[in-house]
């Protein structure tokens, strides 16, 4: 389940909110900005914030009147099977009312909250009240074959009609069903089975997740071929796809799209075992192969993975079937299979740009990636900036200068099957960790790194943030150049500066000076003065998105190294960039694209830069 969002409309609710978060083992606090501080996220539009949480599938716990949640969320209600839990909690914690998603976890969550607060969980779903369960949302590990029958069966049980229970094998993991008052004489029935059966008008089919479907494939095998074979193997054995707990394969195939496509088509996770674990299953294989052993280090991938997944007490139900490039087998465990306890999943590395530092500049995607991560890697200051989003997660803090070590750690963790967020300020793909990730994957000679899932989450770059605060200096063609020669020879930087000057680009300078580099900004200024007047505006933006943020405007002619440091991004205008007076005495800077000429209008001469002694402009 996603991380719950606790929504507070008044500061009086903070105490209750913290007790709820402790009871649930973690949640994010959302506070109404005009009234609430000291929360993870503030908002000014109640309806918009609730909609964002609801549509993102996140459980909502509103410490407010139930009517507020009902009115705000009513337009979004559509399919109860896909709606997240929504719970209203009285400000004093006395009443906890699950409004939506009772069988999606809201009822159980309400009971946990009530126990922590000493309040009353006002559960109203009939099945929960009478029998303690709701058969339309069975426990984890059980799935409905024909969910449309659940309402009819529960209505019959509540009305006292006889309902019989049919189980196609002796099982000791169906205790939840045995709470119901079954009667062998009933016309209505609940049937627990791993088999595929045609739906009947009087029977609810429930399927235990006791099957593991093993997949082997060539590199680059077509996903559609793998999906078709998996479906054919299940059908030939008469087994229900609803009873598949997971798709399993060898770790060597953790990055193969075909394996993940099969898992996605069945709505289950993919899990992977090392070759030596699959080789241990050789005595139980129906079709061991020396050829496969030479290629993979085990005598059978599909059968071996299926058997490894169901354990020593499991059995092979469907021996290996194959097509040109894919193999498939199915095994059954005597009890429900918990996929998260098998092998390991495919590791994920999210390269997350968090923007300059303020909450407002982070994207929703970046925040979601941080919430979803198991472990977080980054420069300690950057991790501190997102501390509320990564509370309770394992942090790996690194100092400045250890960028390679940072990325190696993130890749190693992901290769272990973990979900990792590698955090950069600004945009991770602009002078940050993104390029180094792919460089190490290419040159690191570690096959495990090549198999992880990598995705980039864009952030607001320093030059974008600076430009937005100053006006629109990047309104026409621009380029970005780093003046640091730690990784790039200065002669290369010089060529780029000269090209930027010749092209009359607006230039964003990163890493403009450091304690040991004081003359490179002077050289850059000299190159750029060859192609534009000294009066062009220059924006100096420091500590963006953080305490002490300043944005000042000067000219290229007046620019000196003493005005900047490594926390400053410098935006140098082109010959067309202009500075115009602001009502507060400062200046806006913008670079026109030519709309005035298109309109046939004349632009007046820009006013001189206005300076106030001792004031940031």
C-alpha positions in Angstrom: 0.0 0.0 0.0 1.2 3.5 -0.7 2.3 5.8 2.1 -0.8 7.3 3.7 -1.4 11.0 3.6 -2.7 12.6 6.8 -4.5 15.8 6.0 -4.8 18.5 8.7 -6.9 21.6 8.4 -6.0 23.1 11.8 -3.0 23.2 14.1 -5.0 21.6 16.9 -4.9 18.3 14.9 -1.1 18.0 15.0 -0.9 15.9 18.1 -3.4 13.4 16.8 -1.7 13.3 13.5 1.6 12.3 15.0 0.0 9.6 17.0 -1.7 8.2 13.9 1.6 8.3 12.0 3.3 6.3 14.8 0.5 3.8 14.8 0.7 3.2 11.1 4.5 3.0 11.1 4.8 6.0 8.8 2.7 8.6 6.9 3.1 12.0 5.4 1.5 15.0 7.0 -0.2 17.6 4.7 -1.2 20.8 6.4 -3.5 23.6 5.3 -1.0 26.5 4.8 -3.0 29.3 6.3 -3.4 27.4 9.6 -0.8 24.6 9.9 3.0 24.6 10.1 5.6 22.0 11.0 4.3 19.4 8.5 5.9 17.6 5.6 3.8 19.4 2.9 1.7 22.5 3.0 -1.2 23.3 0.6 -3.6 26.1 0.0 -6.3 24.4 -2.0 -8.1 21.6 0.0 -9.9 20.1 -2.9 -6.9 20.0 -5.1 -4.7 18.4 -2.5 -7.3 15.7 -1.7 -7.8 15.0 -5.4 -4.0 14.6 -5.9 -3.8 12.1 -3.1 -6.9 10.2 -4.2 -6.0 10.0 -7.8 -2.5 8.9 -6.9 -4.0 5.9 -5.1 -2.7 7.0 -1.6 -4.8 6.3 1.5 -6.2 9.5 2.9 -6.7 10.1 6.6 -8.5 13.4 7.1 -8.5 14.9 10.6 -11.7 16.8 9.9 -15.4 16.4 9.5 -16.5 13.5 7.3 -18.6 15.8 5.3 -15.6 17.7 4.1 -14.0 14.6 2.6 -17.3 13.5 1.1 -18.0 16.8 -0.6 -14.5 17.2 -1.9 -14.1 13.6 -3.2 -17.6 12.9 -4.5 -16.8 14.0 -8.1 -13.9 11.6 -8.3 -15.8 8.4 -7.2 -16.1 5.9 -10.0 -15.0 2.3 -9.3 -15.0 1.1 -5.7 -12.6 -1.7 -6.6 -9.8 0.8 -7.4 -10.5 3.5 -4.8 -7.9 3.9 -2.0 -8.9 4.0 1.7 -10.4 7.3 2.9 -10.8 7.7 6.6 -12.3 10.6 8.6 -10.9 11.2 12.1 -12.4 13.5 14.7 -10.0 16.2 15.8 -10.0 14.8 19.4 -9.4 11.2 18.1 -12.7 10.0 19.5 -14.2 8.7 16.2 -12.5 7.0 13.3 -14.8 6.5 10.3 -13.7 4.6 7.2 -15.6 6.3 4.3 -14.2 4.5 1.3 -12.1 1.4 0.6 -13.3 -0.5 3.6 -12.1 -3.8 2.1 -9.0 -2.2 0.6 -7.6 -1.7 4.0 -9.6 1.2 5.4 -11.5 -0.9 8.0 -8.3 -2.5 9.3 -6.5 0.9 9.3 -9.4 2.5 11.2 -9.1 -0.2 13.8 -5.4 0.4 14.2 -5.9 4.1 14.5 -8.7 3.6 17.0 -6.5 1.4 19.2 -3.8 4.0 19.2 -6.1 6.9 20.0 -8.5 5.1 22.3 -11.3 6.0 20.0 -14.1 4.1 18.2 -13.7 2.7 14.7 -17.1 3.2 13.1 -16.9 0.3 10.7 -20.2 -0.1 8.8 -19.6 -2.7 6.1 -22.1 -5.5 6.9 -19.7 -8.4 6.2 -17.0 -7.0 8.5 -19.6 -6.4 11.2 -21.2 -9.8 11.0 -18.3 -12.1 10.1 -15.2 -10.0 10.5 -14.3 -10.3 6.7 -15.4 -9.0 3.4 -15.3 -11.6 0.7 -15.3 -9.0 -2.1 -11.7 -8.2 -1.0 -10.1 -11.4 0.2 -6.9 -11.5 2.2 -3.5 -11.2 0.6 -2.7 -14.3 -1.4 -6.3 -14.9 -2.5 -8.0 -13.6 -5.7 -11.5 -13.8 -7.0 -12.1 -15.5 -10.3 -15.6 -13.9 -10.8 -15.8 -10.9 -8.5 -19.3 -10.1 -9.7 -20.6 -13.0 -7.6 -19.1 -11.7 -4.3 -22.0 -9.4 -3.6 -24.6 -12.1 -4.3 -22.8 -14.6 -2.0 -22.4 -12.1 0.9 -26.0 -11.0 0.5 -27.1 -14.6 0.8 -24.9 -15.2 3.9 -26.3 -12.0 5.6 -29.9 -13.2 4.8 -29.2 -16.6 6.3 -29.3 -18.5 3.1 -27.3 -21.8 3.1 -23.9 -21.4 1.3 -21.6 -24.4 0.9 -17.8 -24.4 0.8 -15.9 -26.4 -1.8 -12.1 -26.8 -1.6 -10.4 -28.8 -4.3 -7.6 -29.9 -2.0 -6.9 -30.2 1.7 -5.5 -26.8 2.8 -4.7 -25.2 6.1 -4.4 -21.7 4.7 -8.1 -21.0 4.2 -8.9 -20.1 7.8 -10.5 -16.8 6.6 -13.1 -18.7 4.7 -13.9 -21.0 7.7 -15.2 -18.0 9.6 -18.3 -18.0 7.5 -21.4 -20.1 8.4 -21.3 -22.7 5.6 -24.0 -25.3 5.0 -23.4 -28.3 2.7 -27.1 -28.1 1.5 -26.7 -24.7 0.0 -27.3 -23.9 -3.6 -24.9 -21.0 -3.4 -21.2 -21.9 -3.0 -17.7 -20.6 -2.6 -15.2 -22.7 -4.3 -11.4 -22.5 -3.5 -9.3 -23.9 -6.4 -6.2 -23.4 -8.4 -8.0 -24.7 -11.5 -9.5 -22.7 -14.3 -13.3 -23.2 -14.2 -16.1 -21.6 -16.1 -18.0 -19.1 -13.9 -21.3 -20.4 -12.6 -24.3 -18.3 -11.6 -24.3 -19.8 -8.1 -20.6 -20.1 -7.2 -17.9 -17.6 -6.3 -14.4 -18.8 -7.3 -11.5 -17.9 -5.0 -8.0 -18.8 -6.1 -5.1 -19.3 -3.7 -1.7 -17.9 -4.9 0.2 -21.1 -4.6 1.7 -21.4 -8.1 5.1 -20.2 -9.3 5.6 -19.8 -13.0 9.2 -20.2 -14.2 10.4 -18.5 -17.3 13.6 -18.9 -19.3 14.4 -17.0 -22.5 17.0 -16.0 -25.0 18.4 -12.5 -24.7 16.0 -10.1 -26.3 13.2 -12.6 -26.7 10.0 -11.0 -27.8 7.7 -10.3 -24.8 4.6 -11.3 -26.8 6.1 -14.8 -27.4 6.8 -15.2 -23.6 3.3 -14.1 -22.7 1.7 -16.4 -25.2 3.7 -19.4 -23.9 2.9 -18.6 -20.3 -0.9 -18.5 -21.1 -0.7 -21.7 -23.1 1.2 -23.5 -20.3 -1.4 -22.5 -17.8 -4.3 -23.4 -20.1 -2.8 -26.8 -21.0 -2.5 -27.7 -17.3 -6.0 -26.4 -16.5 -4.5 -23.9 -14.0 -6.0 -20.4 -13.2 -3.7 -17.4 -13.8 -5.3 -16.0 -10.6 -3.3 -18.6 -8.6 0.1 -17.5 -9.9 1.9 -15.9 -7.0 4.9 -14.7 -9.1 7.0 -15.3 -12.2 10.5 -16.6 -11.4 13.7 -16.8 -13.4 17.5 -16.8 -13.1 19.3 -13.6 -12.0 21.0 -13.6 -15.3 17.6 -12.6 -16.9 16.7 -9.9 -14.4 16.8 -7.3 -17.1 14.9 -9.2 -19.8 11.7 -7.4 -20.9 10.1 -10.8 -21.8 10.2 -12.0 -18.2 8.8 -8.7 -16.8 6.1 -8.7 -19.5 4.9 -12.0 -18.4 4.8 -10.8 -14.8 3.0 -7.7 -15.8 0.4 -9.6 -17.8 -0.4 -11.7 -14.8 -0.3 -8.8 -12.4 2.4 -10.4 -10.2 6.0 -9.6 -9.3 9.0 -11.1 -11.0 11.6 -12.7 -8.7 15.1 -13.9 -9.5 17.4 -16.6 -8.2 21.2 -17.0 -8.6 22.4 -19.9 -10.8 23.6 -21.9 -7.9 20.2 -21.9 -6.3 18.6 -23.2 -9.5 21.3 -25.8 -9.9 20.4 -27.2 -6.5 17.0 -28.2 -8.0 18.6 -30.4 -10.6 17.5 -33.7 -9.0 13.8 -32.6 -9.2 14.0 -31.4 -12.8 11.9 -33.2 -15.4 14.1 -32.0 -18.3 17.7 -31.2 -17.2 19.9 -29.9 -20.0 23.7 -29.9 -20.2 23.4 -27.2 -22.9 21.5 -24.9 -20.5 24.2 -25.6 -17.9 26.9 -24.4 -20.2 25.1 -21.2 -20.9 23.7 -20.4 -17.4 25.4 -22.5 -14.8 22.3 -24.5 -14.0 20.6 -27.5 -15.7 17.2 -25.9 -16.0 16.0 -22.3 -15.8 12.2 -22.5 -16.1 11.7 -25.7 -14.1 14.5 -24.8 -11.6 13.0 -21.3 -11.0 9.5 -22.7 -10.5 10.7 -25.3 -8.1 13.0 -22.9 -6.2 9.9 -20.7 -5.7 7.7 -23.4 -4.2 10.3 -24.8 -1.9 11.2 -28.4 -0.9 7.6 -29.3 -0.2 6.4 -28.1 -3.6 6.0 -30.1 -6.8 6.3 -29.6 -10.5 2.8 -29.4 -12.0 3.6 -28.4 -15.6 7.0 -29.5 -16.9 8.9 -27.3 -19.3 7.2 -26.2 -22.5 9.1 -24.2 -25.1 8.9 -22.1 -28.2 11.8 -20.9 -30.3 13.2 -18.5 -27.7 11.2 -19.0 -24.5 10.7 -21.8 -21.9 8.0 -22.1 -19.3 7.2 -24.4 -16.3 4.8 -24.3 -13.4 5.2 -25.6 -9.8 2.8 -25.6 -6.9 3.5 -24.9 -3.2 1.4 -26.6 -0.4 0.6 -23.2 1.1 0.3 -19.6 -0.1 3.5 -18.2 -1.6 4.8 -14.8 -0.5 6.8 -13.6 -3.5 8.7 -11.0 -1.4 10.4 -13.8 0.5 11.7 -15.5 -2.7 15.0 -14.7 -4.4 15.1 -11.0 -5.1 13.3 -8.6 -7.4 14.8 -6.5 -10.1 16.6 -3.6 -8.6 15.5 -0.1 -9.4 17.6 3.1 -9.4 15.7 6.4 -9.6 18.1 9.3 -10.4 16.2 12.1 -8.7 16.6 15.8 -9.3 15.1 17.7 -6.3 15.4 21.2 -7.8 17.2 24.0 -6.1 16.0 23.0 -2.6 12.5 24.4 -1.9 9.4 22.2 -1.8 7.7 24.3 -4.4 10.3 23.5 -7.0 10.2 19.7 -6.7 8.2 17.7 -9.2 5.5 15.3 -8.2 7.4 12.5 -9.9 10.6 13.2 -7.9 8.7 13.2 -4.6 6.9 9.9 -5.5 10.3 8.3 -6.3 11.7 9.4 -2.9 8.6 8.0 -1.1 8.9 4.7 -3.0 12.6 4.1 -2.4 13.9 1.6 0.1 17.3 3.3 0.4 18.5 6.8 -0.5 22.0 7.9 -1.6 23.3 11.4 -1.9 25.3 14.4 -0.6 24.2 14.9 3.0 22.9 18.4 2.5 20.7 17.3 -0.4 19.3 14.5 1.7 18.5 16.9 4.5 16.5 19.0 2.1 14.1 16.1 1.5 14.2 14.7 5.0 10.4 14.5 5.5 10.0 12.4 2.3 12.7 9.9 3.3 12.0 9.6 7.0 12.5 6.0 8.1 14.5 5.0 5.0 18.1 3.9 5.1 20.3 6.9 4.2 23.7 6.8 2.7 25.3 10.2 3.1 28.4 11.2 1.2 30.5 14.3 1.3 31.3 16.5 -1.7 34.0 15.2 -3.9 32.9 11.5 -3.6 30.6 11.5 -6.5 31.9 8.2 -8.0 31.6 6.5 -4.6 28.1 7.8 -4.3 27.0 6.4 -7.6 28.8 3.0 -7.1 26.9 2.6 -3.8 23.6 3.4 -5.4 24.3 0.9 -8.3 25.4 -1.8 -5.8 22.3 -1.4 -3.7 20.1 -1.6 -6.8 21.9 -4.7 -8.0 20.9 -6.4 -4.7 17.3 -5.9 -5.8 16.6 -2.8 -3.7 14.7 0.3 -4.8 17.2 3.1 -4.6 16.9 6.9 -5.0 20.1 8.7 -6.0 19.6 12.4 -5.1 21.0 15.4 -6.9 20.1 19.0 -6.5 18.7 20.8 -9.5 18.3 18.4 -12.5 20.3 15.2 -12.1 21.0 15.2 -15.8 22.7 18.6 -15.8 26.1 18.7 -14.2 25.1 16.1 -11.7 24.9 12.3 -11.1 22.9 11.2 -14.2 25.7 11.0 -16.7 28.0 9.3 -14.1 25.5 6.5 -13.6 25.5 5.6 -17.2 29.3 6.0 -17.5 29.8 3.5 -14.7 27.3 1.1 -16.1 29.2 1.2 -19.4 32.7 1.0 -18.0 32.3 -0.6 -14.6 32.5 -4.2 -15.9 29.7 -5.3 -13.5 26.9 -7.3 -15.3 24.6 -6.9 -12.3 24.5 -3.1 -12.9 23.4 -3.6 -16.5 20.3 -5.5 -15.4 18.8 -3.0 -13.0 16.0 -0.7 -14.0 17.2 2.9 -14.3 14.9 5.9 -14.7 15.6 9.6 -14.4 13.2 12.1 -12.6 13.8 15.6 -13.9 14.2 18.5 -11.5 14.3 22.2 -11.9 17.9 23.1 -12.8 19.7 26.0 -11.2 19.7 28.0 -14.4 15.9 27.5 -14.8 15.3 28.6 -11.2 17.5 31.6 -11.5 15.9 32.6 -14.8 12.4 32.4 -13.4 13.3 34.6 -10.5 15.1 37.2 -12.7 12.4 37.3 -15.5 13.1 35.4 -18.7 16.8 35.7 -19.6 16.7 32.3 -21.2 13.8 33.4 -23.5 16.0 32.8 -26.6 18.9 30.5 -27.6 21.2 29.7 -24.7 23.9 27.3 -23.6 25.4 26.1 -20.3 29.1 25.9 -19.6 30.9 24.7 -16.4 34.1 26.6 -15.6 35.4 23.8 -13.4 38.5 22.2 -15.0 38.7 19.4 -12.5 37.1 17.0 -15.1 37.3 19.1 -18.3 40.6 20.6 -19.6 40.6 24.3 -19.6 41.5 24.5 -23.3 38.2 22.6 -24.0 36.3 25.1 -21.8 38.0 28.0 -23.7 36.8 26.7 -27.1 33.3 26.4 -25.8 33.3 29.9 -24.4 34.6 31.3 -27.7 31.9 29.4 -29.6 29.2 30.8 -27.3 30.6 34.3 -27.7 30.6 33.9 -31.5 27.1 32.5 -31.5 25.8 35.3 -29.2 24.2 32.8 -26.9 22.8 33.6 -23.5 25.3 31.7 -21.3 24.7 30.0 -18.0 27.9 29.5 -16.1 28.1 26.8 -13.5 30.9 26.4 -11.0 32.1 29.9 -11.8 34.8 30.2 -9.1 36.2 28.3 -6.2 38.8 29.0 -3.5 41.6 28.0 -5.9 40.0 29.1 -9.2 39.7 32.9 -9.2 40.8 33.8 -12.7 38.7 31.6 -14.9 35.6 33.8 -14.6 37.8 36.8 -15.6 38.9 34.9 -18.7 35.3 33.8 -19.5 34.2 37.4 -19.2 37.0 38.5 -21.6 35.9 36.0 -24.3 32.3 37.0 -24.0 33.0 40.7 -24.2 34.5 40.1 -27.7 31.0 39.3 -29.0 28.7 41.5 -26.9 28.7 44.9 -25.2 29.8 45.3 -21.6 26.3 46.7 -20.8 24.5 43.3 -21.3 22.7 42.2 -18.1 24.1 39.5 -15.9 22.1 37.6 -13.3 23.8 36.3 -10.2 21.7 33.8 -8.3 23.0 32.3 -5.1 21.6 29.6 -2.6 18.6 29.1 -4.8 15.6 27.6 -2.9 17.3 27.8 0.4 17.8 30.1 3.3 19.8 33.1 2.2 18.7 33.0 -1.4 19.7 36.1 -3.4 19.2 37.2 -7.0 21.1 40.3 -8.1 21.6 41.9 -11.5 24.8 43.5 -12.7 26.4 44.0 -16.1 29.1 41.9 -17.9 31.5 44.8 -17.7 31.0 45.1 -13.9 31.2 41.3 -13.2 34.0 40.3 -10.9 34.9 37.0 -9.1 34.3 38.6 -5.7 30.6 38.7 -6.5 30.1 34.9 -6.9 31.1 31.6 -5.3 30.4 27.9 -6.0 26.8 28.3 -4.8 26.1 30.9 -7.5 24.9 30.3 -11.0 25.7 33.2 -13.5 23.4 34.0 -16.4 25.1 36.3 -18.9 22.8 37.9 -21.4 23.3 37.9 -25.2 23.6 41.2 -27.1 19.8 41.2 -27.3 19.1 40.6 -23.6 17.5 43.5 -21.8 17.1 44.8 -18.2 14.0 46.8 -17.4 13.0 48.6 -14.3 10.7 46.8 -11.8 8.3 48.7 -9.5 10.3 47.7 -6.5 13.5 49.4 -7.8 15.1 46.2 -9.1 15.3 44.9 -12.7 13.7 42.3 -14.8 16.0 40.6 -17.3 14.7 39.0 -20.5 15.9 38.0 -23.9 13.4 38.7 -26.7 12.7 36.1 -29.4 11.7 38.6 -32.1 7.9 39.0 -31.5 8.3 42.8 -31.7 9.6 42.6 -35.3 6.8 40.2 -36.2 4.3 42.8 -34.8 6.1 45.6 -36.5 6.7 47.3 -33.1 9.7 49.2 -31.9 11.3 48.4 -28.6 12.6 51.5 -26.8 16.1 51.6 -25.5 16.4 49.7 -22.2 16.7 51.9 -19.1 20.1 51.9 -17.4 20.5 49.4 -14.6 19.3 50.8 -11.3 21.4 50.3 -8.3 20.7 50.9 -4.6 23.7 51.0 -2.3 23.9 47.9 -0.2 20.7 46.3 -1.6 20.4 43.1 -3.5 18.8 43.8 -6.8 
